[in-house]
Protein backbone atom coordinates (compact mmCIF):
# COMPACT_ATOMS: atom_id res chain seq x y z
CA UNK A 1 0.00 0.00 0.00
CA UNK A 2 2.96 2.32 0.48
CA UNK A 3 3.74 2.23 -3.24
CA UNK A 4 0.27 3.60 -3.99
CA UNK A 5 0.85 6.46 -1.59
CA UNK A 6 4.17 7.29 -3.26
CA UNK A 7 2.82 6.94 -6.79
CA UNK A 8 -0.36 9.00 -6.43
CA UNK A 9 1.26 12.48 -6.42
CA UNK A 10 3.40 11.56 -9.43
CA UNK A 11 0.42 10.33 -11.45
CA UNK A 12 -1.66 13.34 -10.41
CA UNK A 13 1.09 15.76 -11.40
CA UNK A 14 1.52 14.01 -14.74
CA UNK A 15 -2.21 14.12 -15.46
CA UNK A 16 -2.42 17.82 -14.56
CA UNK A 17 0.58 18.63 -16.77
CA UNK A 18 -0.77 16.52 -19.65
CA UNK A 19 -4.16 18.22 -19.43
CA UNK A 20 -2.58 21.67 -19.23
CA UNK A 21 -0.35 21.00 -22.25
CA UNK A 22 -3.28 19.55 -24.21
CA UNK A 23 -5.37 22.64 -23.44
CA UNK A 24 -2.63 25.10 -24.37
CA UNK A 25 -1.83 23.03 -27.48
CA UNK A 26 -5.46 23.28 -28.53
CA UNK A 27 -5.48 27.05 -27.95
CA UNK A 28 -2.31 27.41 -30.04
CA UNK A 29 -3.61 25.22 -32.87
CA UNK A 30 -6.97 26.96 -32.86
CA UNK A 31 -5.37 30.41 -33.02
CA UNK A 32 -3.16 29.45 -35.96
CA UNK A 33 -5.33 26.96 -37.86
CA UNK A 34 -8.88 28.00 -37.01
CA UNK A 35 -11.44 25.42 -35.91
CA UNK A 36 -9.72 22.16 -35.00
CA UNK A 37 -11.06 19.26 -32.91
CA UNK A 38 -9.91 19.07 -29.30
CA UNK A 39 -9.28 15.32 -29.63
CA UNK A 40 -6.13 16.02 -31.64
CA UNK A 41 -4.73 18.13 -28.81
CA UNK A 42 -5.27 15.18 -26.47
CA UNK A 43 -2.69 13.31 -28.57
CA UNK A 44 -0.14 16.15 -28.33
CA UNK A 45 -0.24 16.83 -24.57
CA UNK A 46 0.52 13.49 -22.84
CA UNK A 47 3.77 12.53 -24.66
CA UNK A 48 5.28 15.96 -24.10
CA UNK A 49 4.22 15.85 -20.44
CA UNK A 50 5.88 12.45 -20.00
CA UNK A 51 9.35 13.69 -20.97
CA UNK A 52 10.19 15.55 -17.73
CA UNK A 53 9.23 12.47 -15.72
CA UNK A 54 11.11 10.00 -17.91
CA UNK A 55 14.25 12.10 -18.43
CA UNK A 56 14.57 13.90 -15.11
CA UNK A 57 18.13 12.69 -14.55
CA UNK A 58 19.45 14.23 -17.74
CA UNK A 59 20.65 17.74 -18.52
CA UNK A 60 17.53 20.01 -18.34
CA UNK A 61 18.24 22.14 -21.45
CA UNK A 62 18.59 18.94 -23.47
CA UNK A 63 15.23 17.72 -22.14
CA UNK A 64 13.63 21.06 -23.10
CA UNK A 65 15.05 20.82 -26.63
CA UNK A 66 13.84 17.24 -26.91
CA UNK A 67 10.38 18.31 -25.71
CA UNK A 68 10.28 21.07 -28.33
CA UNK A 69 11.31 18.63 -31.04
CA UNK A 70 8.66 16.15 -29.90
CA UNK A 71 6.04 18.92 -29.79
CA UNK A 72 6.99 20.01 -33.31
CA UNK A 73 6.84 16.45 -34.61
CA UNK A 74 3.49 15.75 -32.95
CA UNK A 75 1.93 18.90 -34.41
CA UNK A 76 3.33 17.94 -37.81
CA UNK A 77 1.96 14.39 -37.69
CA UNK A 78 -1.31 14.79 -35.78
CA UNK A 79 -2.53 17.95 -37.52
CA UNK A 80 -0.97 17.00 -40.89
CA UNK A 81 0.88 20.30 -41.23
CA UNK A 82 3.96 21.39 -43.13
CA UNK A 83 7.06 21.67 -40.96
CA UNK A 84 7.06 25.46 -41.14
CA UNK A 85 3.44 25.72 -40.03
CA UNK A 86 4.03 23.12 -37.33
CA UNK A 87 6.99 25.20 -36.13
CA UNK A 88 4.78 28.27 -35.89
CA UNK A 89 2.11 26.34 -33.97
CA UNK A 90 4.83 25.00 -31.65
CA UNK A 91 6.13 28.54 -31.05
CA UNK A 92 2.61 29.76 -30.24
CA UNK A 93 2.17 26.71 -27.97
CA UNK A 94 5.29 27.66 -26.02
CA UNK A 95 4.13 31.28 -25.68
CA UNK A 96 0.60 30.32 -24.61
CA UNK A 97 1.93 27.76 -22.12
CA UNK A 98 4.37 30.27 -20.63
CA UNK A 99 1.76 33.01 -20.28
CA UNK A 100 -0.90 30.67 -18.88
CA UNK A 101 1.55 29.26 -16.33
CA UNK A 102 2.48 32.80 -15.24
CA UNK A 103 -1.16 33.69 -14.74
CA UNK A 104 -1.96 30.46 -12.88
CA UNK A 105 1.17 30.82 -10.76
CA UNK A 106 0.20 34.38 -9.86
CA UNK A 107 -3.31 33.30 -8.92
CA UNK A 108 -1.96 30.49 -6.74
CA UNK A 109 0.51 32.88 -5.09
CA UNK A 110 -2.24 35.39 -4.34
CA UNK A 111 -4.44 32.64 -2.97
CA UNK A 112 -1.61 31.43 -0.72
CA UNK A 113 -1.16 34.88 0.80
CA UNK A 114 -4.85 35.39 1.56
CA UNK A 115 -5.77 35.65 5.23
CA UNK A 116 -7.47 32.64 6.75
Backbone as CSV, one residue per row, in Angstrom:
resi,resn,N_x,N_y,N_z,CA_x,CA_y,CA_z,C_x,C_y,C_z
1,UNK,0.810,-1.187,0.000,0.000,0.000,0.000,0.860,1.261,0.000
2,UNK,2.090,1.154,0.459,2.964,2.317,0.480,3.311,2.769,-0.935
3,UNK,3.409,1.844,-1.875,3.736,2.234,-3.245,2.621,3.088,-3.842
4,UNK,1.372,2.800,-3.496,0.266,3.599,-3.992,0.328,5.010,-3.428
5,UNK,0.718,5.140,-2.188,0.850,6.460,-1.586,1.980,7.258,-2.208
6,UNK,3.051,6.599,-2.624,4.169,7.286,-3.263,3.883,7.594,-4.728
7,UNK,3.074,6.794,-5.364,2.821,6.942,-6.792,1.705,7.947,-7.095
8,UNK,0.794,8.143,-6.188,-0.364,9.002,-6.429,0.014,10.449,-6.773
9,UNK,0.914,11.113,-6.049,1.264,12.484,-6.423,1.942,12.568,-7.790
10,UNK,2.714,11.555,-8.138,3.397,11.559,-9.429,2.378,11.434,-10.560
11,UNK,1.440,10.513,-10.419,0.416,10.325,-11.447,-0.477,11.563,-11.533
12,UNK,-0.837,12.131,-10.407,-1.661,13.336,-10.407,-0.956,14.513,-11.069
13,UNK,0.323,14.686,-10.781,1.093,15.757,-11.396,1.208,15.552,-12.899
14,UNK,1.447,14.305,-13.311,1.523,14.007,-14.740,0.202,14.301,-15.432
15,UNK,-0.907,13.892,-14.838,-2.214,14.119,-15.463,-2.546,15.609,-15.546
16,UNK,-2.209,16.372,-14.510,-2.421,17.823,-14.564,-1.565,18.472,-15.649
17,UNK,-0.308,18.066,-15.744,0.576,18.625,-16.767,0.114,18.226,-18.164
18,UNK,-0.293,16.975,-18.337,-0.771,16.525,-19.650,-2.029,17.270,-20.057
19,UNK,-2.949,17.462,-19.122,-4.162,18.215,-19.427,-3.864,19.673,-19.747
20,UNK,-2.957,20.272,-18.990,-2.579,21.668,-19.227,-1.921,21.829,-20.596
21,UNK,-1.011,20.911,-20.951,-0.353,20.996,-22.251,-1.309,20.705,-23.396
22,UNK,-2.273,19.811,-23.176,-3.279,19.555,-24.208,-4.153,20.792,-24.411
23,UNK,-4.542,21.439,-23.331,-5.373,22.637,-23.439,-4.627,23.769,-24.128
24,UNK,-3.393,24.022,-23.735,-2.634,25.099,-24.375,-2.276,24.737,-25.813
25,UNK,-2.066,23.460,-26.092,-1.833,23.034,-27.478,-3.056,23.270,-28.348
26,UNK,-4.223,23.021,-27.783,-5.463,23.277,-28.530,-5.649,24.773,-28.779
27,UNK,-5.362,25.594,-27.775,-5.477,27.047,-27.947,-4.516,27.521,-29.038
28,UNK,-3.289,27.013,-29.027,-2.309,27.414,-30.038,-2.742,26.968,-31.431
29,UNK,-3.190,25.723,-31.562,-3.610,25.221,-32.870,-4.847,25.954,-33.363
30,UNK,-5.740,26.255,-32.459,-6.967,26.960,-32.858,-6.665,28.388,-33.298
31,UNK,-5.728,29.048,-32.632,-5.370,30.411,-33.019,-4.674,30.458,-34.371
32,UNK,-3.890,29.445,-34.688,-3.159,29.449,-35.958,-3.993,28.837,-37.080
33,UNK,-4.663,27.722,-36.806,-5.326,26.960,-37.860,-6.822,27.210,-37.974
34,UNK,-7.433,27.827,-37.002,-8.881,28.000,-37.012,-9.537,26.890,-36.211
35,UNK,-10.714,26.456,-36.642,-11.443,25.421,-35.911,-10.817,24.048,-36.081
36,UNK,-10.309,23.510,-34.992,-9.724,22.164,-34.997,-10.344,21.375,-33.847
37,UNK,-10.473,20.056,-34.006,-11.060,19.264,-32.914,-10.107,19.161,-31.721
38,UNK,-10.699,19.152,-30.530,-9.907,19.068,-29.299,-9.251,17.697,-29.151
39,UNK,-9.827,16.673,-29.764,-9.277,15.319,-29.633,-7.841,15.236,-30.138
40,UNK,-7.508,16.034,-31.136,-6.129,16.019,-31.635,-5.161,16.576,-30.600
41,UNK,-5.594,17.568,-29.847,-4.733,18.133,-28.805,-4.497,17.123,-27.691
42,UNK,-5.452,16.217,-27.489,-5.268,15.177,-26.469,-4.160,14.202,-26.852
43,UNK,-3.806,14.157,-28.124,-2.692,13.312,-28.567,-1.366,14.044,-28.372
44,UNK,-1.375,15.375,-28.438,-0.144,16.154,-28.335,0.315,16.310,-26.887
45,UNK,-0.601,16.516,-25.958,-0.238,16.828,-24.574,0.469,15.736,-23.790
46,UNK,-0.075,14.520,-23.718,0.524,13.495,-22.845,1.963,13.077,-23.168
47,UNK,2.359,12.899,-24.437,3.771,12.527,-24.656,4.753,13.618,-24.243
48,UNK,4.394,14.859,-24.488,5.280,15.963,-24.099,5.349,16.068,-22.575
49,UNK,4.236,15.801,-21.902,4.222,15.849,-20.437,5.014,14.701,-19.827
50,UNK,5.154,13.600,-20.535,5.882,12.451,-19.997,7.396,12.662,-19.992
51,UNK,7.894,13.509,-20.873,9.346,13.693,-20.971,10.018,14.145,-19.679
52,UNK,9.506,15.153,-18.968,10.193,15.548,-17.730,10.244,14.432,-16.694
53,UNK,9.238,13.573,-16.686,9.230,12.466,-15.724,10.194,11.362,-16.143
54,UNK,10.257,11.090,-17.428,11.107,10.001,-17.911,12.577,10.381,-17.980
55,UNK,12.864,11.660,-18.231,14.247,12.095,-18.433,14.728,13.069,-17.368
56,UNK,14.234,12.926,-16.143,14.572,13.896,-15.112,16.026,13.844,-14.667
57,UNK,16.726,12.787,-14.965,18.129,12.690,-14.550,19.092,13.318,-15.547
58,UNK,18.592,13.697,-16.699,19.452,14.230,-17.741,19.526,15.748,-17.675
59,UNK,20.389,16.309,-18.468,20.649,17.740,-18.523,19.364,18.476,-18.929
60,UNK,18.840,19.374,-18.072,17.534,20.013,-18.335,17.413,20.742,-19.671
61,UNK,18.418,21.521,-20.127,18.242,22.141,-21.447,18.098,21.120,-22.576
62,UNK,18.744,19.983,-22.447,18.590,18.940,-23.470,17.180,18.362,-23.444
63,UNK,16.603,18.230,-22.262,15.232,17.723,-22.141,14.249,18.730,-22.741
64,UNK,14.496,20.025,-22.527,13.631,21.059,-23.105,13.710,21.029,-24.627
65,UNK,14.909,20.904,-25.172,15.050,20.821,-26.630,14.383,19.571,-27.186
66,UNK,14.504,18.464,-26.478,13.843,17.240,-26.913,12.320,17.387,-26.847
67,UNK,11.823,18.070,-25.821,10.380,18.307,-25.706,9.889,19.197,-26.840
68,UNK,10.663,20.214,-27.209,10.283,21.071,-28.334,10.272,20.295,-29.641
69,UNK,11.275,19.439,-29.826,11.314,18.626,-31.038,10.142,17.645,-31.085
70,UNK,9.803,17.060,-29.946,8.656,16.152,-29.896,7.359,16.911,-30.147
71,UNK,7.219,18.095,-29.578,6.037,18.920,-29.788,5.897,19.279,-31.273
72,UNK,6.985,19.686,-31.891,6.986,20.011,-33.314,6.574,18.808,-34.156
73,UNK,7.147,17.666,-33.859,6.836,16.452,-34.613,5.383,16.026,-34.413
74,UNK,4.888,16.121,-33.201,3.493,15.745,-32.951,2.523,16.676,-33.666
75,UNK,2.788,17.976,-33.664,1.929,18.897,-34.411,1.986,18.602,-35.906
76,UNK,3.178,18.271,-36.392,3.332,17.942,-37.813,2.538,16.694,-38.190
77,UNK,2.602,15.667,-37.367,1.964,14.392,-37.690,0.465,14.417,-37.389
78,UNK,0.084,14.878,-36.203,-1.313,14.794,-35.777,-2.205,15.753,-36.572
79,UNK,-1.719,16.968,-36.806,-2.528,17.954,-37.517,-2.263,17.955,-39.027
80,UNK,-1.321,17.110,-39.469,-0.968,17.001,-40.894,-0.560,18.358,-41.477
81,UNK,0.418,18.978,-40.835,0.883,20.299,-41.228,2.250,20.207,-41.892
82,UNK,2.595,21.257,-42.640,3.963,21.385,-43.131,4.851,21.711,-41.942
83,UNK,6.149,21.458,-42.080,7.063,21.671,-40.965,7.091,23.132,-40.529
84,UNK,7.021,24.047,-41.484,7.063,25.464,-41.140,5.826,25.867,-40.332
85,UNK,4.665,25.408,-40.762,3.438,25.716,-40.029,3.447,25.048,-38.663
86,UNK,3.928,23.811,-38.609,4.030,23.118,-37.325,4.997,23.847,-36.389
87,UNK,6.060,24.414,-36.936,6.988,25.201,-36.130,6.331,26.448,-35.567
88,UNK,5.484,27.088,-36.374,4.778,28.271,-35.888,3.778,27.900,-34.801
89,UNK,3.061,26.795,-34.996,2.115,26.339,-33.968,2.873,25.979,-32.691
90,UNK,4.025,25.347,-32.818,4.835,25.003,-31.651,5.296,26.265,-30.919
91,UNK,5.717,27.283,-31.672,6.129,28.542,-31.049,4.962,29.177,-30.288
92,UNK,3.795,29.199,-30.898,2.613,29.756,-30.240,2.259,28.911,-29.015
93,UNK,2.442,27.593,-29.106,2.174,26.715,-27.970,3.089,27.056,-26.798
94,UNK,4.349,27.294,-27.081,5.293,27.664,-26.023,4.891,28.989,-25.386
95,UNK,4.520,29.959,-26.202,4.134,31.277,-25.685,2.869,31.173,-24.840
96,UNK,1.858,30.466,-25.344,0.598,30.323,-24.607,0.828,29.573,-23.297
97,UNK,1.641,28.531,-23.333,1.928,27.764,-22.123,2.654,28.622,-21.092
98,UNK,3.628,29.396,-21.542,4.370,30.269,-20.630,3.453,31.307,-19.994
99,UNK,2.641,31.967,-20.816,1.756,33.008,-20.283,0.690,32.428,-19.353
100,UNK,0.124,31.292,-19.725,-0.899,30.673,-18.878,-0.298,30.205,-17.550
101,UNK,0.928,29.693,-17.583,1.553,29.263,-16.333,1.892,30.458,-15.443
102,UNK,2.259,31.590,-16.040,2.483,32.799,-15.241,1.197,33.253,-14.569
103,UNK,0.114,33.259,-15.309,-1.163,33.690,-14.741,-1.606,32.740,-13.632
104,UNK,-1.552,31.435,-13.900,-1.959,30.463,-12.879,-1.045,30.518,-11.655
105,UNK,0.252,30.693,-11.879,1.173,30.821,-10.756,0.890,32.057,-9.931
106,UNK,0.561,33.166,-10.585,0.198,34.384,-9.865,-1.078,34.214,-9.054
107,UNK,-2.058,33.542,-9.644,-3.311,33.297,-8.922,-3.059,32.411,-7.696
108,UNK,-2.270,31.370,-7.873,-1.957,30.495,-6.736,-1.167,31.231,-5.659
109,UNK,-0.264,32.107,-6.075,0.506,32.878,-5.093,-0.404,33.819,-4.317
110,UNK,-1.308,34.497,-5.020,-2.237,35.390,-4.339,-3.154,34.614,-3.389
111,UNK,-3.584,33.447,-3.821,-4.442,32.638,-2.971,-3.689,32.145,-1.725
112,UNK,-2.401,31.902,-1.872,-1.611,31.429,-0.722,-1.346,32.525,0.294
113,UNK,-1.411,33.789,-0.129,-1.155,34.881,0.800,-2.441,35.457,1.394
114,UNK,-3.562,34.894,1.039,-4.846,35.388,1.560,-4.959,35.071,3.052
115,UNK,-5.593,35.942,3.794,-5.775,35.651,5.226,-6.763,34.496,5.430
116,UNK,-6.579,33.795,6.494,-7.465,32.644,6.753,-8.692,33.031,7.517
